[in-house]
Amino acid sequence: RTRAAGKPLVVARLDGTRNEIAYGGFEFTGFPTLFFVRAGQSDPVKVGERSLEGLEAFLEREARPVVAVVEDLESVTRTKGRPAAVWQGPASGPFYAVYKAAATAHRSTCDFFAVPITSGKASLVVHRKGQENQYVGSYEGEDLSRWLQRLLVESAPEPKKQGVVVEV
């Protein structure tokens, strides 16, 4: 059972040297390779974590709803080193649907929260690297998703560079 959601977790082991995986998305280059598949979905997420603490943190994060609905701003629990997006507005309707779709697309790099309010203008703030970034664009189309992509890609850790020596 996962601690955060209290839901059962099914773990399966497959010997990749003896079995073929006939489903897309299960790409691997070595063993062991870990994949996470959310209940009711077929798209796997490759798990990069190897330590017990890292695996627990990954599973706790994935077990959470895409957008965690909280009572107020003080209830937002940030994961160390990860950006947090906080939506304040109605937890339904077309603008919230755009936010939730963006959260689904970017959940691997950011924690998403919603603080439902019934009056006033909706707002979105992303907390990252000690800064607050207020969204001021349109809640229609791809504007919000593009803004999050740009903001979250900037905050992602630099990939480890593998050097290649080229003699000229």
Disulfide bonds with the S-S distance in Angstrom:
none
